[in-house]
Amino acid sequence: MALSKEGNALVERMKKDLMDILACPICKRELELTVDEDKGDEIIAGSLYCKKCDYRYPIMDSIPNLLPLELQE
Ligand SMILES: [Zn+2]
């Protein structure tokens, strides 16, 4: 699956090199990766933290959930 820099990373499996293009969807700043479980360079579980927003985006089953809070149900 091609990865769009426009932000279609939501369905992309989380790899460590994705950190280069992932940014906070709210403030567009870079995110801090916390790895709870990984396999090679793929992050199975963990989180992406935005210091500015003080918000933590979860990574579950290798999928980063970068939806802003107000869009999550
Ligand atoms: Zn932010």
N, CA, C, O and the ligand as a Tripos MOL2 file, in Angstrom:
@<TRIPOS>MOLECULE
protein
  293   291    74     0     0
PROTEIN
NO_CHARGES

@<TRIPOS>ATOM
      1 N           0.8490   -1.2020    0.0000 N.3       1 MET1
      2 CA          0.0000    0.0000    0.0000 C.3       1 MET1
      3 C           0.8780    1.2420    0.0000 C.2       1 MET1
      4 O           1.8150    1.3420    0.7920 O.2       1 MET1
      5 N           0.5850    2.1700   -0.8680 N.am      2 ALA2
      6 CA          1.3830    3.3900   -0.9300 C.3       2 ALA2
      7 C           1.0380    4.2980    0.2470 C.2       2 ALA2
      8 O          -0.1120    4.3960    0.6760 O.2       2 ALA2
      9 N           2.0460    4.9370    0.7320 N.am      3 LEU3
     10 CA          1.8530    5.8300    1.8710 C.3       3 LEU3
     11 C           1.8160    7.2700    1.3840 C.2       3 LEU3
     12 O           2.7570    7.7530    0.7530 O.2       3 LEU3
     13 N           0.7250    7.9420    1.6820 N.am      4 SER4
     14 CA          0.5860    9.3300    1.2550 C.3       4 SER4
     15 C           1.1080   10.2710    2.3200 C.2       4 SER4
     16 O           0.8400   10.0810    3.5070 O.2       4 SER4
     17 N           1.8450   11.2770    1.9080 N.am      5 LYS5
     18 CA          2.3130   12.2790    2.8570 C.3       5 LYS5
     19 C           1.1580   13.1760    3.2950 C.2       5 LYS5
     20 O           1.3060   13.9760    4.2200 O.2       5 LYS5
     21 N           0.0300   13.0460    2.6430 N.am      6 GLU6
     22 CA         -1.1310   13.8470    3.0160 C.3       6 GLU6
     23 C          -1.7860   13.3060    4.2760 C.2       6 GLU6
     24 O          -2.6940   13.9410    4.8110 O.2       6 GLU6
     25 N          -1.3580   12.1680    4.7570 N.am      7 GLY7
     26 CA         -1.8770   11.7040    6.0360 C.3       7 GLY7
     27 C          -2.6650   10.4190    5.9720 C.2       7 GLY7
     28 O          -3.4440   10.1340    6.8820 O.2       7 GLY7
     29 N          -2.4890    9.6350    4.9260 N.am      8 ASN8
     30 CA         -3.1670    8.3530    4.8810 C.3       8 ASN8
     31 C          -2.3780    7.2840    5.6240 C.2       8 ASN8
     32 O          -2.3830    6.1120    5.2450 O.2       8 ASN8
     33 N          -1.7050    7.7030    6.6790 N.am      9 ALA9
     34 CA         -0.8930    6.7690    7.4500 C.3       9 ALA9
     35 C          -1.7490    5.9720    8.4210 C.2       9 ALA9
     36 O          -1.2510    5.0670    9.0900 O.2       9 ALA9
     37 N          -3.0200    6.2990    8.5030 N.am     10 LEU10
     38 CA         -3.8700    5.6770    9.5170 C.3      10 LEU10
     39 C          -3.9990    4.1700    9.3270 C.2      10 LEU10
     40 O          -4.1320    3.4270   10.3000 O.2      10 LEU10
     41 N          -3.9590    3.7210    8.0830 N.am     11 VAL11
     42 CA         -4.1300    2.2940    7.8350 C.3      11 VAL11
     43 C          -2.7930    1.6200    7.5600 C.2      11 VAL11
     44 O          -2.7370    0.4160    7.3090 O.2      11 VAL11
     45 N          -1.7220    2.3960    7.6090 N.am     12 GLU12
     46 CA         -0.4020    1.8600    7.3380 C.3      12 GLU12
     47 C           0.1480    1.2110    8.5950 C.2      12 GLU12
     48 O          -0.0450    1.7260    9.6970 O.2      12 GLU12
     49 N           0.8280    0.0930    8.4400 N.am     13 ARG13
     50 CA          1.4450   -0.5260    9.6120 C.3      13 ARG13
     51 C           2.5730    0.3550   10.1200 C.2      13 ARG13
     52 O           3.3040    0.9860    9.3560 O.2      13 ARG13
     53 N           2.6820    0.3700   11.4170 N.am     14 MET14
     54 CA          3.6250    1.2820   12.0620 C.3      14 MET14
     55 C           5.0410    0.7170   12.0220 C.2      14 MET14
     56 O           5.3540   -0.2840   12.6670 O.2      14 MET14
     57 N           5.8840    1.3890   11.2460 N.am     15 LYS15
     58 CA          7.2990    1.0290   11.2130 C.3      15 LYS15
     59 C           8.0900    2.1710   11.8180 C.2      15 LYS15
     60 O           7.6430    3.3170   11.8610 O.2      15 LYS15
     61 N           9.2850    1.8200   12.2880 N.am     16 LYS16
     62 CA         10.0830    2.8670   12.9320 C.3      16 LYS16
     63 C          10.4190    3.9980   11.9740 C.2      16 LYS16
     64 O          10.5120    5.1540   12.3860 O.2      16 LYS16
     65 N          10.6040    3.6720   10.6840 N.am     17 ASP17
     66 CA         10.9640    4.7520    9.7570 C.3      17 ASP17
     67 C           9.7690    5.6460    9.4070 C.2      17 ASP17
     68 O           9.9370    6.6870    8.7710 O.2      17 ASP17
     69 N           8.5810    5.2430    9.8160 N.am     18 LEU18
     70 CA          7.4190    6.1290    9.6260 C.3      18 LEU18
     71 C           7.5110    7.3660   10.5030 C.2      18 LEU18
     72 O           6.8460    8.3690   10.2450 O.2      18 LEU18
     73 N           8.3310    7.2940   11.5340 N.am     19 MET19
     74 CA          8.4740    8.4500   12.4280 C.3      19 MET19
     75 C           8.9300    9.6900   11.6710 C.2      19 MET19
     76 O           8.6660   10.8170   12.0890 O.2      19 MET19
     77 N           9.6240    9.4660   10.5400 N.am     20 ASP20
     78 CA         10.0980   10.6120    9.7540 C.3      20 ASP20
     79 C           8.9600   11.4180    9.1560 C.2      20 ASP20
     80 O           9.1070   12.6160    8.9150 O.2      20 ASP20
     81 N           7.8250   10.7730    8.9130 N.am     21 ILE21
     82 CA          6.7410   11.4880    8.2430 C.3      21 ILE21
     83 C           5.5240   11.6990    9.1250 C.2      21 ILE21
     84 O           4.6480   12.5000    8.7980 O.2      21 ILE21
     85 N           5.4630   10.9890   10.2370 N.am     22 LEU22
     86 CA          4.3060   11.1620   11.1080 C.3      22 LEU22
     87 C           4.4290   12.4480   11.9090 C.2      22 LEU22
     88 O           5.5020   12.7890   12.4060 O.2      22 LEU22
     89 N           3.3170   13.1510   12.0240 N.am     23 ALA23
     90 CA          3.3000   14.3730   12.8120 C.3      23 ALA23
     91 C           1.9610   14.4500   13.5280 C.2      23 ALA23
     92 O           0.9940   13.8020   13.1290 O.2      23 ALA23
     93 N           1.9160   15.2240   14.5610 N.am     24 CYS24
     94 CA          0.6720   15.4140   15.2950 C.3      24 CYS24
     95 C          -0.3760   16.0240   14.3630 C.2      24 CYS24
     96 O          -0.1070   17.0530   13.7430 O.2      24 CYS24
     97 N          -1.5630   15.4190   14.2460 N.am     25 PRO25
     98 CA         -2.5890   15.9470   13.3380 C.3      25 PRO25
     99 C          -3.1620   17.2830   13.8070 C.2      25 PRO25
    100 O          -3.8030   17.9920   13.0300 O.2      25 PRO25
    101 N          -2.9360   17.6220   15.0550 N.am     26 ILE26
    102 CA         -3.4810   18.8700   15.5930 C.3      26 ILE26
    103 C          -2.4930   20.0200   15.3920 C.2      26 ILE26
    104 O          -2.8470   21.0570   14.8310 O.2      26 ILE26
    105 N          -1.2620   19.8330   15.8490 N.am     27 CYS27
    106 CA         -0.3100   20.9460   15.8120 C.3      27 CYS27
    107 C           0.8000   20.7360   14.7840 C.2      27 CYS27
    108 O           1.6240   21.6260   14.5710 O.2      27 CYS27
    109 N           0.8260   19.5540   14.1410 N.am     28 LYS28
    110 CA          1.7830   19.2290   13.0780 C.3      28 LYS28
    111 C           3.2170   19.1010   13.5650 C.2      28 LYS28
    112 O           4.1430   19.0740   12.7560 O.2      28 LYS28
    113 N           3.4100   19.0240   14.8540 N.am     29 ARG29
    114 CA          4.7730   18.8450   15.3540 C.3      29 ARG29
    115 C           5.1370   17.3710   15.3750 C.2      29 ARG29
    116 O           4.2870   16.4970   15.2040 O.2      29 ARG29
    117 N           6.4110   17.1200   15.5860 N.am     30 GLU30
    118 CA          6.8260   15.7240   15.5920 C.3      30 GLU30
    119 C           6.3940   15.0320   16.8780 C.2      30 GLU30
    120 O           6.1900   15.6570   17.9180 O.2      30 GLU30
    121 N           6.2660   13.7230   16.7600 N.am     31 LEU31
    122 CA          5.7620   12.9110   17.8570 C.3      31 LEU31
    123 C           6.8920   12.1000   18.4740 C.2      31 LEU31
    124 O           7.8930   11.7870   17.8290 O.2      31 LEU31
    125 N           6.6950   11.7740   19.7390 N.am     32 GLU32
    126 CA          7.6850   10.9750   20.4520 C.3      32 GLU32
    127 C           7.1660    9.5350   20.5310 C.2      32 GLU32
    128 O           6.0630    9.2840   21.0170 O.2      32 GLU32
    129 N           7.9780    8.6040   20.0470 N.am     33 LEU33
    130 CA          7.5490    7.2060   19.9810 C.3      33 LEU33
    131 C           7.8890    6.4620   21.2740 C.2      33 LEU33
    132 O           9.0170    6.5140   21.7660 O.2      33 LEU33
    133 N           6.9030    5.7820   21.7980 N.am     34 THR34
    134 CA          7.1320    4.8630   22.9090 C.3      34 THR34
    135 C           6.7660    3.4630   22.4260 C.2      34 THR34
    136 O           5.6570    3.2390   21.9420 O.2      34 THR34
    137 N           7.6910    2.5330   22.5560 N.am     35 VAL35
    138 CA          7.4620    1.1690   22.0640 C.3      35 VAL35
    139 C           7.1970    0.2300   23.2370 C.2      35 VAL35
    140 O           8.0260    0.0850   24.1350 O.2      35 VAL35
    141 N           6.0400   -0.3960   23.2110 N.am     36 ASP36
    142 CA          5.7430   -1.4190   24.2140 C.3      36 ASP36
    143 C           6.1000   -2.8050   23.6880 C.2      36 ASP36
    144 O           6.5410   -3.6770   24.4370 O.2      36 ASP36
    145 N           5.9000   -2.9870   22.3830 N.am     37 GLU37
    146 CA          6.1810   -4.2810   21.7700 C.3      37 GLU37
    147 C           6.5550   -4.0520   20.3280 C.2      37 GLU37
    148 O           5.8540   -3.3300   19.6190 O.2      37 GLU37
    149 N           7.6360   -4.6440   19.8750 N.am     38 ASP38
    150 CA          7.9930   -4.5000   18.4720 C.3      38 ASP38
    151 C           8.4840   -5.8200   17.9070 C.2      38 ASP38
    152 O           8.7870   -6.7610   18.6410 O.2      38 ASP38
    153 N           8.5530   -5.8640   16.5920 N.am     39 LYS39
    154 CA          8.9870   -7.0570   15.8750 C.3      39 LYS39
    155 C           9.8040   -6.5570   14.7080 C.2      39 LYS39
    156 O           9.2460   -6.0510   13.7340 O.2      39 LYS39
    157 N          11.1200   -6.6900   14.7880 N.am     40 GLY40
    158 CA         11.9790   -6.0840   13.7730 C.3      40 GLY40
    159 C          11.8280   -4.5820   13.8470 C.2      40 GLY40
    160 O          11.9840   -3.9930   14.9170 O.2      40 GLY40
    161 N          11.5230   -3.9500   12.7130 N.am     41 ASP41
    162 CA         11.3390   -2.4990   12.7450 C.3      41 ASP41
    163 C           9.8620   -2.1240   12.7390 C.2      41 ASP41
    164 O           9.5110   -0.9700   12.4920 O.2      41 ASP41
    165 N           8.9950   -3.1020   13.0120 N.am     42 GLU42
    166 CA          7.5620   -2.8130   13.0680 C.3      42 GLU42
    167 C           7.1280   -2.6730   14.5210 C.2      42 GLU42
    168 O           7.4590   -3.5060   15.3650 O.2      42 GLU42
    169 N           6.3870   -1.6130   14.7970 N.am     43 ILE43
    170 CA          5.8900   -1.3970   16.1630 C.3      43 ILE43
    171 C           4.5450   -2.1040   16.2990 C.2      43 ILE43
    172 O           3.5850   -1.7510   15.6140 O.2      43 ILE43
    173 N           4.4730   -3.0830   17.1640 N.am     44 ILE44
    174 CA          3.2190   -3.8180   17.3620 C.3      44 ILE44
    175 C           2.3090   -3.0440   18.3070 C.2      44 ILE44
    176 O           1.1170   -2.8880   18.0430 O.2      44 ILE44
    177 N           2.8640   -2.5700   19.3860 N.am     45 ALA45
    178 CA          2.0770   -1.8280   20.3710 C.3      45 ALA45
    179 C           2.9410   -0.7460   20.9900 C.2      45 ALA45
    180 O           4.1400   -0.9210   21.2050 O.2      45 ALA45
    181 N           2.2990    0.3710   21.2690 N.am     46 GLY46
    182 CA          3.0250    1.4820   21.8630 C.3      46 GLY46
    183 C           2.2020    2.7400   21.7480 C.2      46 GLY46
    184 O           0.9730    2.6880   21.7170 O.2      46 GLY46
    185 N           2.8770    3.8720   21.6840 N.am     47 SER47
    186 CA          2.1370    5.1190   21.5590 C.3      47 SER47
    187 C           3.0110    6.1920   20.9410 C.2      47 SER47
    188 O           4.2400    6.1150   20.9390 O.2      47 SER47
    189 N           2.3260    7.1960   20.4160 N.am     48 LEU48
    190 CA          2.9850    8.3730   19.8680 C.3      48 LEU48
    191 C           2.5240    9.5530   20.7050 C.2      48 LEU48
    192 O           1.3260    9.8070   20.8260 O.2      48 LEU48
    193 N           3.4710   10.2660   21.2770 N.am     49 TYR49
    194 CA          3.1280   11.3180   22.2260 C.3      49 TYR49
    195 C           3.4660   12.6880   21.6630 C.2      49 TYR49
    196 O           4.5650   12.9110   21.1560 O.2      49 TYR49
    197 N           2.4990   13.6130   21.7580 N.am     50 CYS50
    198 CA          2.7540   15.0040   21.3750 C.3      50 CYS50
    199 C           2.9220   15.8160   22.6490 C.2      50 CYS50
    200 O           1.9990   15.9330   23.4550 O.2      50 CYS50
    201 N           4.1160   16.3760   22.8170 N.am     51 LYS51
    202 CA          4.3950   17.1690   24.0210 C.3      51 LYS51
    203 C           3.5440   18.4300   24.0520 C.2      51 LYS51
    204 O           3.0500   18.8300   25.1060 O.2      51 LYS51
    205 N           3.3780   19.0470   22.8970 N.am     52 LYS52
    206 CA          2.6740   20.3200   22.8660 C.3      52 LYS52
    207 C           1.2070   20.1460   23.2500 C.2      52 LYS52
    208 O           0.6710   20.9270   24.0350 O.2      52 LYS52
    209 N           0.5590   19.1200   22.6950 N.am     53 CYS53
    210 CA         -0.8600   18.8890   22.9770 C.3      53 CYS53
    211 C          -1.0470   18.0670   24.2510 C.2      53 CYS53
    212 O          -2.1630   17.9330   24.7540 O.2      53 CYS53
    213 N           0.0600   17.5150   24.7720 N.am     54 ASP54
    214 CA         -0.0100   16.6070   25.9100 C.3      54 ASP54
    215 C          -1.0430   15.5150   25.6330 C.2      54 ASP54
    216 O          -1.9050   15.2150   26.4590 O.2      54 ASP54
    217 N          -0.9190   14.9330   24.4340 N.am     55 TYR55
    218 CA         -1.8560   13.8900   24.0500 C.3      55 TYR55
    219 C          -1.0920   12.6910   23.5070 C.2      55 TYR55
    220 O          -0.1070   12.8410   22.7840 O.2      55 TYR55
    221 N          -1.5550   11.5130   23.8610 N.am     56 ARG56
    222 CA         -0.8900   10.2780   23.4660 C.3      56 ARG56
    223 C          -1.7640    9.5160   22.4750 C.2      56 ARG56
    224 O          -2.9000    9.1540   22.7850 O.2      56 ARG56
    225 N          -1.2260    9.2770   21.2850 N.am     57 TYR57
    226 CA         -1.9410    8.5090   20.2630 C.3      57 TYR57
    227 C          -1.5290    7.0490   20.3670 C.2      57 TYR57
    228 O          -0.3390    6.7390   20.3180 O.2      57 TYR57
    229 N          -2.4900    6.1550   20.5090 N.am     58 PRO58
    230 CA         -2.1350    4.7440   20.6930 C.3      58 PRO58
    231 C          -1.7340    4.0460   19.3930 C.2      58 PRO58
    232 O          -2.2170    4.3890   18.3150 O.2      58 PRO58
    233 N          -0.8520    3.0720   19.5150 N.am     59 ILE59
    234 CA         -0.5460    2.1550   18.4110 C.3      59 ILE59
    235 C          -1.0050    0.7760   18.8630 C.2      59 ILE59
    236 O          -0.5070    0.2400   19.8540 O.2      59 ILE59
    237 N          -1.9540    0.2080   18.1330 N.am     60 MET60
    238 CA         -2.4760   -1.1170   18.4890 C.3      60 MET60
    239 C          -2.4950   -1.9960   17.2560 C.2      60 MET60
    240 O          -2.9190   -1.5660   16.1830 O.2      60 MET60
    241 N          -2.0330   -3.2390   17.4110 N.am     61 ASP61
    242 CA         -1.9500   -4.1700   16.2790 C.3      61 ASP61
    243 C          -1.1970   -3.5390   15.1090 C.2      61 ASP61
    244 O          -1.5670   -3.7330   13.9510 O.2      61 ASP61
    245 N          -0.1560   -2.7960   15.4070 N.am     62 SER62
    246 CA          0.7200   -2.1450   14.4190 C.3      62 SER62
    247 C           0.0870   -0.9710   13.7080 C.2      62 SER62
    248 O           0.6920   -0.4120   12.7940 O.2      62 SER62
    249 N          -1.1100   -0.5820   14.0990 N.am     63 ILE63
    250 CA         -1.7800    0.5340   13.4270 C.3      63 ILE63
    251 C          -1.7870    1.7560   14.3450 C.2      63 ILE63
    252 O          -2.3760    1.7200   15.4250 O.2      63 ILE63
    253 N          -1.1280    2.8440   13.9120 N.am     64 PRO64
    254 CA         -1.1750    4.0640   14.7040 C.3      64 PRO64
    255 C          -2.5180    4.7810   14.5410 C.2      64 PRO64
    256 O          -2.9850    4.9910   13.4210 O.2      64 PRO64
    257 N          -3.1200    5.1460   15.6430 N.am     65 ASN65
    258 CA         -4.4010    5.8580   15.6100 C.3      65 ASN65
    259 C          -4.1330    7.3350   15.8590 C.2      65 ASN65
    260 O          -3.9840    7.7800   16.9980 O.2      65 ASN65
    261 N          -4.0750    8.0900   14.7460 N.am     66 LEU66
    262 CA         -3.7230    9.5030   14.8520 C.3      66 LEU66
    263 C          -4.9410   10.4060   14.7240 C.2      66 LEU66
    264 O          -4.8050   11.5830   14.3890 O.2      66 LEU66
    265 N          -6.1170    9.8760   14.9830 N.am     67 LEU67
    266 CA         -7.3020   10.7310   14.9520 C.3      67 LEU67
    267 C          -7.2960   11.6480   16.1660 C.2      67 LEU67
    268 O          -7.0850   11.2000   17.2930 O.2      67 LEU67
    269 N          -7.5290   12.9410   15.9270 N.am     68 PRO68
    270 CA         -7.6540   13.8380   17.0690 C.3      68 PRO68
    271 C          -8.8130   13.3990   17.9730 C.2      68 PRO68
    272 O          -9.7780   12.7760   17.5300 O.2      68 PRO68
    273 N          -8.6790   13.7430   19.2330 N.am     69 LEU69
    274 CA         -9.6490   13.3090   20.2340 C.3      69 LEU69
    275 C         -11.0980   13.5570   19.8280 C.2      69 LEU69
    276 O         -11.9540   12.6920   20.0140 O.2      69 LEU69
    277 N         -11.3720   14.7240   19.2800 N.am     70 GLU70
    278 CA        -12.7640   15.0880   18.9970 C.3      70 GLU70
    279 C         -13.3720   14.2520   17.8680 C.2      70 GLU70
    280 O         -14.5910   14.1980   17.7060 O.2      70 GLU70
    281 N         -12.4870   13.5930   17.0820 N.am     71 LEU71
    282 CA        -12.9940   12.7510   15.9990 C.3      71 LEU71
    283 C         -13.1360   11.2910   16.4190 C.2      71 LEU71
    284 O         -13.6780   10.4780   15.6700 O.2      71 LEU71
    285 N         -12.6580   10.9600   17.5990 N.am     72 GLN72
    286 CA        -12.7580    9.5800   18.0580 C.3      72 GLN72
    287 C         -14.0960    9.3640   18.7370 C.2      72 GLN72
    288 O         -14.6160   10.2490   19.4160 O.2      72 GLN72
    289 N         -14.6420    8.1840   18.5450 N.am     73 GLU73
    290 CA        -15.9420    7.8910   19.1660 C.3      73 GLU73
    291 C         -15.7670    6.9610   20.3390 C.2      73 GLU73
    292 O         -16.7460    6.5980   20.9910 O.2      73 GLU73
    293 ZN          0.2020   18.1950   18.9100 Zn       74 ZN74
@<TRIPOS>BOND
     1     1     2 1
     2     2     3 1
     3     3     4 2
     4     3     5 am
     5     5     6 1
     6     6     7 1
     7     7     8 2
     8     7     9 am
     9     9    10 1
    10    10    11 1
    11    11    12 2
    12    11    13 am
    13    13    14 1
    14    14    15 1
    15    15    16 2
    16    15    17 am
    17    17    18 1
    18    18    19 1
    19    19    20 2
    20    19    21 am
    21    21    22 1
    22    22    23 1
    23    23    24 2
    24    23    25 am
    25    25    26 1
    26    26    27 1
    27    27    28 2
    28    27    29 am
    29    29    30 1
    30    30    31 1
    31    31    32 2
    32    31    33 am
    33    33    34 1
    34    34    35 1
    35    35    36 2
    36    35    37 am
    37    37    38 1
    38    38    39 1
    39    39    40 2
    40    39    41 am
    41    41    42 1
    42    42    43 1
    43    43    44 2
    44    43    45 am
    45    45    46 1
    46    46    47 1
    47    47    48 2
    48    47    49 am
    49    49    50 1
    50    50    51 1
    51    51    52 2
    52    51    53 am
    53    53    54 1
    54    54    55 1
    55    55    56 2
    56    55    57 am
    57    57    58 1
    58    58    59 1
    59    59    60 2
    60    59    61 am
    61    61    62 1
    62    62    63 1
    63    63    64 2
    64    63    65 am
    65    65    66 1
    66    66    67 1
    67    67    68 2
    68    67    69 am
    69    69    70 1
    70    70    71 1
    71    71    72 2
    72    71    73 am
    73    73    74 1
    74    74    75 1
    75    75    76 2
    76    75    77 am
    77    77    78 1
    78    78    79 1
    79    79    80 2
    80    79    81 am
    81    81    82 1
    82    82    83 1
    83    83    84 2
    84    83    85 am
    85    85    86 1
    86    86    87 1
    87    87    88 2
    88    87    89 am
    89    89    90 1
    90    90    91 1
    91    91    92 2
    92    91    93 am
    93    93    94 1
    94    94    95 1
    95    95    96 2
    96    95    97 am
    97    97    98 1
    98    98    99 1
    99    99   100 2
   100    99   101 am
   101   101   102 1
   102   102   103 1
   103   103   104 2
   104   103   105 am
   105   105   106 1
   106   106   107 1
   107   107   108 2
   108   107   109 am
   109   109   110 1
   110   110   111 1
   111   111   112 2
   112   111   113 am
   113   113   114 1
   114   114   115 1
   115   115   116 2
   116   115   117 am
   117   117   118 1
   118   118   119 1
   119   119   120 2
   120   119   121 am
   121   121   122 1
   122   122   123 1
   123   123   124 2
   124   123   125 am
   125   125   126 1
   126   126   127 1
   127   127   128 2
   128   127   129 am
   129   129   130 1
   130   130   131 1
   131   131   132 2
   132   131   133 am
   133   133   134 1
   134   134   135 1
   135   135   136 2
   136   135   137 am
   137   137   138 1
   138   138   139 1
   139   139   140 2
   140   139   141 am
   141   141   142 1
   142   142   143 1
   143   143   144 2
   144   143   145 am
   145   145   146 1
   146   146   147 1
   147   147   148 2
   148   147   149 am
   149   149   150 1
   150   150   151 1
   151   151   152 2
   152   151   153 am
   153   153   154 1
   154   154   155 1
   155   155   156 2
   156   155   157 am
   157   157   158 1
   158   158   159 1
   159   159   160 2
   160   159   161 am
   161   161   162 1
   162   162   163 1
   163   163   164 2
   164   163   165 am
   165   165   166 1
   166   166   167 1
   167   167   168 2
   168   167   169 am
   169   169   170 1
   170   170   171 1
   171   171   172 2
   172   171   173 am
   173   173   174 1
   174   174   175 1
   175   175   176 2
   176   175   177 am
   177   177   178 1
   178   178   179 1
   179   179   180 2
   180   179   181 am
   181   181   182 1
   182   182   183 1
   183   183   184 2
   184   183   185 am
   185   185   186 1
   186   186   187 1
   187   187   188 2
   188   187   189 am
   189   189   190 1
   190   190   191 1
   191   191   192 2
   192   191   193 am
   193   193   194 1
   194   194   195 1
   195   195   196 2
   196   195   197 am
   197   197   198 1
   198   198   199 1
   199   199   200 2
   200   199   201 am
   201   201   202 1
   202   202   203 1
   203   203   204 2
   204   203   205 am
   205   205   206 1
   206   206   207 1
   207   207   208 2
   208   207   209 am
   209   209   210 1
   210   210   211 1
   211   211   212 2
   212   211   213 am
   213   213   214 1
   214   214   215 1
   215   215   216 2
   216   215   217 am
   217   217   218 1
   218   218   219 1
   219   219   220 2
   220   219   221 am
   221   221   222 1
   222   222   223 1
   223   223   224 2
   224   223   225 am
   225   225   226 1
   226   226   227 1
   227   227   228 2
   228   227   229 am
   229   229   230 1
   230   230   231 1
   231   231   232 2
   232   231   233 am
   233   233   234 1
   234   234   235 1
   235   235   236 2
   236   235   237 am
   237   237   238 1
   238   238   239 1
   239   239   240 2
   240   239   241 am
   241   241   242 1
   242   242   243 1
   243   243   244 2
   244   243   245 am
   245   245   246 1
   246   246   247 1
   247   247   248 2
   248   247   249 am
   249   249   250 1
   250   250   251 1
   251   251   252 2
   252   251   253 am
   253   253   254 1
   254   254   255 1
   255   255   256 2
   256   255   257 am
   257   257   258 1
   258   258   259 1
   259   259   260 2
   260   259   261 am
   261   261   262 1
   262   262   263 1
   263   263   264 2
   264   263   265 am
   265   265   266 1
   266   266   267 1
   267   267   268 2
   268   267   269 am
   269   269   270 1
   270   270   271 1
   271   271   272 2
   272   271   273 am
   273   273   274 1
   274   274   275 1
   275   275   276 2
   276   275   277 am
   277   277   278 1
   278   278   279 1
   279   279   280 2
   280   279   281 am
   281   281   282 1
   282   282   283 1
   283   283   284 2
   284   283   285 am
   285   285   286 1
   286   286   287 1
   287   287   288 2
   288   287   289 am
   289   289   290 1
   290   290   291 1
   291   291   292 2
@<TRIPOS>SUBSTRUCTURE
     1 MET1         2 RESIDUE 1 A MET
     2 ALA2         6 RESIDUE 1 A ALA
     3 LEU3        10 RESIDUE 1 A LEU
     4 SER4        14 RESIDUE 1 A SER
     5 LYS5        18 RESIDUE 1 A LYS
     6 GLU6        22 RESIDUE 1 A GLU
     7 GLY7        26 RESIDUE 1 A GLY
     8 ASN8        30 RESIDUE 1 A ASN
     9 ALA9        34 RESIDUE 1 A ALA
    10 LEU10       38 RESIDUE 1 A LEU
    11 VAL11       42 RESIDUE 1 A VAL
    12 GLU12       46 RESIDUE 1 A GLU
    13 ARG13       50 RESIDUE 1 A ARG
    14 MET14       54 RESIDUE 1 A MET
    15 LYS15       58 RESIDUE 1 A LYS
    16 LYS16       62 RESIDUE 1 A LYS
    17 ASP17       66 RESIDUE 1 A ASP
    18 LEU18       70 RESIDUE 1 A LEU
    19 MET19       74 RESIDUE 1 A MET
    20 ASP20       78 RESIDUE 1 A ASP
    21 ILE21       82 RESIDUE 1 A ILE
    22 LEU22       86 RESIDUE 1 A LEU
    23 ALA23       90 RESIDUE 1 A ALA
    24 CYS24       94 RESIDUE 1 A CYS
    25 PRO25       98 RESIDUE 1 A PRO
    26 ILE26      102 RESIDUE 1 A ILE
    27 CYS27      106 RESIDUE 1 A CYS
    28 LYS28      110 RESIDUE 1 A LYS
    29 ARG29      114 RESIDUE 1 A ARG
    30 GLU30      118 RESIDUE 1 A GLU
    31 LEU31      122 RESIDUE 1 A LEU
    32 GLU32      126 RESIDUE 1 A GLU
    33 LEU33      130 RESIDUE 1 A LEU
    34 THR34      134 RESIDUE 1 A THR
    35 VAL35      138 RESIDUE 1 A VAL
    36 ASP36      142 RESIDUE 1 A ASP
    37 GLU37      146 RESIDUE 1 A GLU
    38 ASP38      150 RESIDUE 1 A ASP
    39 LYS39      154 RESIDUE 1 A LYS
    40 GLY40      158 RESIDUE 1 A GLY
    41 ASP41      162 RESIDUE 1 A ASP
    42 GLU42      166 RESIDUE 1 A GLU
    43 ILE43      170 RESIDUE 1 A ILE
    44 ILE44      174 RESIDUE 1 A ILE
    45 ALA45      178 RESIDUE 1 A ALA
    46 GLY46      182 RESIDUE 1 A GLY
    47 SER47      186 RESIDUE 1 A SER
    48 LEU48      190 RESIDUE 1 A LEU
    49 TYR49      194 RESIDUE 1 A TYR
    50 CYS50      198 RESIDUE 1 A CYS
    51 LYS51      202 RESIDUE 1 A LYS
    52 LYS52      206 RESIDUE 1 A LYS
    53 CYS53      210 RESIDUE 1 A CYS
    54 ASP54      214 RESIDUE 1 A ASP
    55 TYR55      218 RESIDUE 1 A TYR
    56 ARG56      222 RESIDUE 1 A ARG
    57 TYR57      226 RESIDUE 1 A TYR
    58 PRO58      230 RESIDUE 1 A PRO
    59 ILE59      234 RESIDUE 1 A ILE
    60 MET60      238 RESIDUE 1 A MET
    61 ASP61      242 RESIDUE 1 A ASP
    62 SER62      246 RESIDUE 1 A SER
    63 ILE63      250 RESIDUE 1 A ILE
    64 PRO64      254 RESIDUE 1 A PRO
    65 ASN65      258 RESIDUE 1 A ASN
    66 LEU66      262 RESIDUE 1 A LEU
    67 LEU67      266 RESIDUE 1 A LEU
    68 PRO68      270 RESIDUE 1 A PRO
    69 LEU69      274 RESIDUE 1 A LEU
    70 GLU70      278 RESIDUE 1 A GLU
    71 LEU71      282 RESIDUE 1 A LEU
    72 GLN72      286 RESIDUE 1 A GLN
    73 GLU73      290 RESIDUE 1 A GLU
    74 ZN74       293 GROUP 0 **** ****
